[in-house]
Amino acid sequence: MNIKAIEASQTWQIRHEVMWPDQPFEFVKLEEDNAGLHFGVFDREKLVSIVSCFIVNDEMQFRKLATLEDFQGKGIASKLLEYILKLAKEKDLKKVWCNARTNKKSFYEKFKMIDTNKTFTKSGQEFTIMEILL
């Protein structure tokens, strides 16, 4: 497995398949995609996990962390999250945050991310904002 920078368009299929399969494909394309940094984990030549990062001032928001179902539970998303947290430290950023699905909150807590208790609902999914100060 290795992590590489990828194009925004390479994230869309996994975003759609894993996160929003009941929505139209266009739903997973973010307006900000062209301004983001996108990373993927490859198993041999197959893209199996993705994340998109958006840096504003000294903060980074990551979005759409997703792993193909057949590759879940193998620590792949954890490696990808560790990678972007290290990248944020290298860029001397002060905070990393995300809109986490509330049912995935415990995953982010393993990385010392804190629930801000700021919650919202999008397309029937409950989210909470998680953050870590670097």
Buried (B, 14 or more C-beta within 10 A) or exposed (E): BEBEEBEBEBBBBBBBBBBBEEEEEEBBBBEEBEEBBBBBBBBEEEBBBBBBBBBEEEBBBBBBBBBBEEBBEBEBBBBBBEBBBEBBEEEEBEBBBBBBBBEBBEBBEEEEBEBEEEEEEEEEEEBBBBBBEB
